[in-house]
Amino acid sequence: PRCSCSCGAVFVDSAVCPCASMSLQIPRAALAAFLLAGSRHAAAEAQDPDTGYHLLFETADEEFSDRCVELDADSQAFPEWATGDFVLPSLGRLELGGKQFVGLLDGFGKLQRFAINGNRVCATYRMMSTGFYNESLREDTVGRGTLFYETSPPRPPCPEMDPMCNIQGPNDNNFVNTFSLGDKLISISDSPTFLEVDPTSLAVERVHKFTDHEEGMVPFGGSAHPVQRPDTGGLIDFVTNGNLMTGGAKVGVYELDKDDAAERKSLNQVHMDTGPYMHSFGVTTKHAVLPRMPVKFDVKPLMFGHGLADSFSNIDATKQAHANGFAIVPLDGSKVTWRDLPADDKLYFVHTVNSYENATDIVIDLTTAPANPFQTSSVVISSYLNKAERDQNTRGTAKRFVIPFDESKPITSFVISDPQAQTDFTRINPRMAGKDYCFYWAVQWFHDHESYASMAIVKRNVCSGSDTAWSRQFWYVSEPTMIPSAEPGAAEDEGLIIFTALDGAKNQTFLLTVDAHTMELRSQAGPFPRIGFTTHGQFYPRGTWPAQDSQGAQTFVV
């Protein structure tokens, strides 16, 4: 039996709504589904009317260097200011040695680089040679490390004499996002661990070393979305350190100077009664804005061999102070202010669109959900392979929260996306970060208001409330990245939107751009071998890194 609970999550074979507790109903359902994975994949291919959608969730581990194509004949060449590299992380391999990954973000990571110059695009695909992947290859099975959900069939439990073998594993499968640091590409996830990657070959070289003391005895959290500080240009992020004795946590907000990559400058600290989970956050000219979901993240289950999903539990915001709302963190180190939402107005979110402040308010725009998005079927691979199930997904919206500096005034919020669609993976013109703005671009599911796999790239005018979109039937898009025009006096929405799309009917991936202003197709390059489920792409203009001659290199992390 399948049913839904009030938070919108779908659960199977259970009398308990997964939104109400840290129950294991979802992993059990996912494991049961994966026991029939072969037949389910066959059924998806034969019967799914969303042609080829299931291909996003199958292994795509082909590797090569500099496979070049010319733009299609009717395409416009890339302008000089759009010459550079587009780097896109994805899932690469979803099984090894007879064991399949169950969690959506547990699979072995992969990086793709598209070198763009005029009418020519050259692609490099590389599996991430992390410690986790390399140890798994050596053992010919999924190796030790912390996963959201255990594999199917499960890995052997940790030995009695080494009960924390998973938490002590490499835990470096960090493929969610990238940024540049010196002459290296850095690949990150929601973890304090940074991986240094050669920006040409995409070979993982080493774990980045810091000389500071931001990380304590139990550092368990960070954000995969560092934010550029509007005034200094430095990168703002945080490290969450847990306290095993009290169950509390200390969030250390820091600035990373790209010219001094070994040192994180501490800006402020926030003490919380329980461990938070914040995939993203906001930065204005004077503040970091940390959204606090009414969710506790407890590292203790990880120490005893459980998955990340078991570390989440809901918090009763009427019983714990500052468990549902925002921590307003001054970047000058002064006192932190908490602004709470009503306990019945639960804040569940994934990504930050933008944040800024004016004389009276802080504004932060978030993609929101009706339940903890990291504890529902949306993080389980099998839920995407069945049309009936995925079409039951909730339709998360982007929301604006206006937080007055006057603490006697309440926070107000309103939806800034199509409520009949799901909107996420939002991007803005990077020059507008931390500023009042009008436009964002995003991935939209339920674009036709009926089918989850009906996908589009949508442009939202927040100032007017209007939408414009690009879509193509049975083409499944990645997150849009905005490359702003370098022309003098260019408007906020002048530039290119770059993304990949899987042609589900042909099992091929293409690199596309649309005009950021009109949303009309501007260029198409391909076909390239299929890329699986993607995370966050970044554009690096020519000159970001010194010229390197390391293509095809294979560097192993141990």
Number of C-alpha atoms within 10 A of each C-alpha: 7 9 14 14 13 11 16 18 23 23 25 19 12 16 10 14 21 26 22 14 13 17 18 15 18 27 26 17 18 23 23 14 19 22 13 10 16 11 12 16 20 12 13 21 17 11 12 17 13 20 20 22 24 23 24 21 22 19 18 20 21 14 15 14 18 17 14 17 15 16 20 14 11 9 16 15 19 20 15 14 15 23 18 21 24 21 24 26 28 27 27 26 22 25 18 17 11 11 18 23 27 28 25 20 23 24 26 26 26 28 30 24 26 21 23 23 19 15 17 16 24 19 22 21 26 23 24 29 26 27 23 24 26 18 19 18 15 10 12 13 17 26 21 23 22 25 23 22 26 24 23 19 15 14 13 8 15 14 9 8 7 11 14 20 20 22 20 14 15 20 18 24 26 26 28 23 23 27 18 17 18 14 16 20 24 23 26 24 21 22 19 21 23 21 25 23 25 22 24 22 24 29 25 26 20 18 18 16 13 14 9 11 10 20 17 13 9 13 20 21 25 25 22 26 25 23 23 21 23 18 10 10 13 17 20 25 26 31 23 29 23 27 19 13 6 9 16 18 24 21 23 20 25 22 23 21 18 16 10 11 14 14 18 22 17 19 18 20 21 17 15 19 16 21 26 25 24 24 20 22 29 29 31 25 18 17 22 28 23 23 28 27 23 24 25 21 24 24 23 14 16 21 16 16 20 21 22 20 24 21 19 23 20 19 18 14 21 12 9 12 13 20 29 27 24 23 22 23 23 21 23 11 13 11 13 16 15 19 18 22 19 13 17 10 12 21 24 23 26 22 20 25 25 26 27 25 21 13 7 11 15 20 24 26 22 27 23 25 21 19 25 24 17 18 26 22 26 19 21 24 23 26 24 23 24 17 19 13 16 18 17 17 22 20 22 25 24 25 20 22 17 20 22 19 18 9 12 7 9 15 20 12 14 12 17 20 26 21 13 16 22 25 27 24 20 25 23 24 24 14 13 16 22 24 17 13 18 16 23 22 29 25 22 30 27 21 22 14 14 13 19 24 25 22 26 26 28 24 28 22 18 16 10 9 13 13 15 15 19 15 19 13 14 20 25 26 27 26 26 28 25 25 24 21 20 13 10 6 8 11 12 19 23 19 23 26 26 25 21 23 22 27 22 20 14 13 18 18 22 20 22 21 26 22 17 26 16 14 19 14 17 19 21 23 22 20 15 18 17 22 31 24 22 23 16 21 25 22 23 20 17 17 10 17 17 11 11 11 9 13 16 16 15 16 17 15 20 13
